[in-house]
Amino acid sequence: MLFSLLDLKGIINTKRRVSMKPRTNAPRDRGCLVGIIFFILGLGTLLPWNFFMTASRYFERRLNGTEILNGTAREPKKYHFNNWMTLLSQLPLLVFTLLNSILYQWISEKVRIAGSLVLILLLFVFTAVLVKVPMEEDRFFSVTMATIWFINSFGAVLQGSCFGLVGLLPQKYSSIFMSGQGLAGTFAALAMLLAIASEADFEPAALGYFITPCVGTLVTLLSYLLLPRLEFAQFFLNGRSKYEEETTDELLQDGGKMENGKMNGHANGSLTAAKKTYAEMACGPEGTAQASQRLQVVQQEQAKASVLQVFRKIWVMAFCVTFVFTVTLSVFPAVTADVKTAFPGKWENYFTSVCCFLMFNICDWLGRTATSVVRWPRKESCLFPALVVSRAVFIPLLMLCNVQPRHYLSAFFTHDAAFVVIMVLFSLSSGYFVCLSMSYAPQMVEPKDAETAGALMTFFLALGLSIGAALSFGLRARV
């Protein structure tokens, strides 16, 4: 008996019915524990970058002090800390995100995530200890830059792995994860404000500041280790292989029923056992051929698409996330951290922390969180990439604020209120469009390719960060 097109259609429809069944019976996320854990994971992935970025006053004080050489005061050396920190944070992010997207199939997810968190924790402890160690400026700068390089290398592996992991869960968990990332900057900015407001001595305040991310990273590690124990997480993250095997077994069983009604109860074993049973129960060589053809249909639908095939489906979202971060990192913090208040006095000590870092991170987080309520424009709309490109207007706007020192451009927006309004719009749009791009991408591919899409989007996110960091040198020099 020949394998007809009608039989093929029946087999595919049977697979679809079977594949939908387990999703309907998915367990509940009790107490939203999985959501809380992914929020903490999002927070933990960006703690390193944000704690080094908001500590600019601490590093400037240690690097730009005036020294007395042979009885003569030496002019402080210009280290351009913000520019180098941004560049040496984003280059390893780009390189190791790319490596993670290639090697993730050979290194287990637990090793990548838990291992990265342990190493980040150790590097934060080292940075905290360094506060109490007297060191010559050039050596301190080199050690700090090396620490930033390594801590962001492990952070890249952590971030890429977490994006791939969250891509396997329902869509809302991507927004929760991104909201956690948005709050990381707010967390760091508040820690810096508390350190300034405490009016403690320089070293104790800095030590307390760098102990904070040690605690945060430890909480992130413990939260991740709790994840596999939760039934909801097990269903989506650990049950894929078992689920695909059971789907294939049920398919073979239903296929046997359509042929001769003799397969009922015989396809409950492994894929190999099911194939053998079906071939034996079917009508000789023809039955074996039909079983092989049907298995090929199942295997083709279950096989993951190549990276290039996935990229062709999500390239618009990849461009959008790259462009958003290129614009953001080209001026933040290299340009925005040098904006000065028009009202000198005590407010001057808090201006950068509040109006630059805290304002950016709160609004960025609000923009990311807003995507769980509003999703406009839609992913198919041409307006979406057009709005993303329009964010380039923020580059000249921020360069025309009261950035000091300046050599080429005149300051046009000198009032603090103008800078605050520009920063609010700049950061809201950054968080909103990044989160929208990252959550749209997995929807544009088959569920089996969601992890590949997540890894690819993380690479392009890192690419945008690196391009923006490289551009920041030239843009700051042109002010």
C-alpha positions, 0 to 999 in steps of 0.5 A, spaced: 500 500 500 503 506 497 504 512 502 499 517 499 499 525 500 492 524 504 496 519 509 501 525 510 497 530 511 493 526 517 500 524 520 502 532 520 495 534 523 496 528 528 503 531 530 500 538 531 494 535 536 499 531 540 504 537 540 498 542 543 496 537 548 502 538 553 502 545 553 494 546 555 496 542 561 502 546 563 503 547 570 502 554 574 508 558 576 506 558 583 507 565 587 510 567 580 517 564 583 519 563 576 518 570 574 521 573 580 528 568 579 528 571 571 527 578 574 533 577 579 537 574 573 536 580 569 538 584 574 544 580 575 547 580 568 547 587 568 550 589 575 557 589 573 557 594 567 552 598 572 556 598 578 563 600 574 559 605 570 556 609 576 562 609 580 566 614 575 567 619 581 571 614 585 575 612 579 576 619 577 578 621 584 583 615 584 586 616 577 586 624 577 589 626 583 595 632 583 601 629 585 608 633 587 614 631 583 621 634 585 617 639 589 613 641 583 605 639 583 604 635 577 598 636 572 593 630 573 594 625 567 587 624 563 585 617 563 578 618 559 576 613 564 569 613 562 571 612 554 575 606 556 571 603 561 565 603 556 569 600 550 573 595 554 566 593 557 563 592 550 568 589 546 569 582 550 561 583 551 561 582 543 566 577 543 564 572 548 557 573 546 559 571 539 563 565 542 557 563 547 552 563 541 557 558 537 559 554 543 552 553 547 551 546 544 557 543 547 557 547 554 552 545 558 547 551 560 548 550 568 556 551 567 555 557 563 550 560 568 553 558 574 560 558 573 560 565 570 556 568 576 561 565 581 567 568 577 563 575 577 562 574 584 570 573 585 572 579 581 567 583 585 570 581 591 577 583 588 575 590 586 572 591 593 579 589 596 582 593 591 579 599 595 584 598 601 590 597 597 594 603 595 597 603 588 600 608 583 595 611 578 597 607 572 598 601 575 591 602 578 588 604 571 591 597 568 588 593 573 581 596 573 581 595 566 583 588 566 578 587 571 573 590 567 575 586 561 574 579 565 568 581 568 564 583 562 567 577 558 563 572 564 557 577 564 557 576 556 556 569 557 551 569 562 547 574 559 547 570 552 545 564 556 540 567 560 537 570 553 537 563 550 534 560 557 528 565 557 526 564 550 524 557 552 518 560 556 512 564 555 513 571 552 511 575 558 518 572 561 522 575 556 519 582 558 520 580 566 527 579 564 529 585 561 525 589 566 530 586 571 536 588 567 533 595 566 533 595 574 540 593 575 542 601 573 537 604 578 540 599 583 547 601 582 545 609 582 541 608 588 547 605 591 552 610 589 547 616 592 547 612 598 554 612 599 555 620 597 549 622 602 552 618 608 558 623 608 562 617 610 570 617 609 572 616 601 574 609 603 569 606 607 564 609 602 567 606 596 568 599 600 560 599 602 559 600 594 563 595 591 560 590 597 553 591 594 554 587 588 557 582 591 551 580 595 547 581 589 551 576 585 550 571 590 543 572 591 542 571 583 547 565 583 542 562 589 536 564 585 538 560 579 540 554 583 533 554 585 530 554 578 530 547 576 527 545 583 520 549 580 515 544 576 513 550 572 521 551 570 522 544 569 516 543 564 519 548 559 526 548 560 528 541 562 522 537 559 524 538 551 527 532 550 522 527 553 516 531 550 519 530 543 520 523 544 513 522 547 510 526 541 514 521 536 511 515 540 504 518 540 505 519 533 507 512 531 501 509 535 496 514 531 499 512 525 499 505 526 492 505 528 490 509 521 493 503 517 491 496 521 488 498 528 494 494 531 499 499 534 494 501 540 498 500 546 505 498 543 508 505 542 510 507 549 517 506 549 523 509 546 523 512 539 527 506 537 522 501 540 516 505 537 520 504 530 521 497 531 514 495 533 511 499 528 515 496 523 513 489 525 506 490 526 505 493 519 504 489 513 511 487 511 516 491 507 511 496 505 509 497 513 517 499 514 517 504 508 511 507 511 514 508 518 521 510 515 517 516 511 513 518 517 519 518 522 522 523 517 516 527 517 517 528 524 524 529 525 524 534 519 519 538 523 523 537 530 530 539 527 532 546 529 533 551 523 540 553 521 543 560 524 542 563 517 535 561 516 533 564 523 537 570 522 533 571 515 527 571 519 529 576 525 534 581 521 529 587 522 529 586 529 537 584 529 538 591 526 533 595 531 536 592 537 543 594 534 541 601 532 538 602 539 544 601 543 549 604 538 545 611 539 545 610 546 552 608 548 555 613 543 553 618 548 551 615 555 555 615 559 561 618 555 558 625 554 552 625 559 556 624 565 560 630 563 554 635 563 554 640 569 549 643 573 547 650 572 546 651 579 553 650 583 553 648 590 551 642 594 547 640 588 553 639 584 555 633 588 548 629 586 547 632 579 551 627 575 548 621 580 541 623 579 540 627 573 544 622 569 545 615 572 539 615 576 534 618 571 537 614 565 536 607 569 529 609 572 526 611 565 530 605 561 526 600 566 520 604 565 520 603 558 522 596 558 516 595 563 511 598 559 512 593 553 508 588 558 502 593 557 503 596 550 506 593 544 506 598 539 508 598 533 507 591 531 513 587 529 510 587 522 510 594 521 515 599 517 514 604 522 518 600 528 525 600 524 523 608 522 522 610 529 528 606 532 532 610 527 529 617 529 533 616 535 539 618 532 536 625 534 538 624 541 546 624 539 546 632 537 541 634 542 545 631 548 552 634 545 549 641 545 547 640 553 552 643 558 558 638 557 564 641 560 570 641 558 568 643 551 572 646 545 568 646 539 561 646 540 557 651 544 552 649 549 545 650 547 541 647 552 544 650 559 539 649 564 538 643 568 531 642 566 532 641 558 538 636 560 533 632 564 527 632 559 532 630 553 534 624 558 527 622 560 525 621 552 532 618 551 532 613 556 524 611 555 525 610 548 532 606 549 528 601 554 522 601 550 525 599 543 530 594 546 525 590 550 520 590 544 526 588 539 528 582 544 521 580 545 519 580 538 524 576 535 523 569 538 515 570 536 518 570 528 521 563 528 518 556 530 518 555 538 524 550 537 528 555 534 527 560 539 533 559 543 537 560 537 533 567 536 535 569 543 542 567 542 543 571 535 539 577 538 544 577 544 550 578 539 547 583 535 545 587 542 552 586 544 554 589 537 550 595 538 554 596 545 561 595 542 559 600 536 556 605 540 562 605 545 567 606 539 563 612 537 563 615 544 571 617 543 570 621 537 563 624 539 566 626 546 572 629 542 567 633 538 564 637 543 
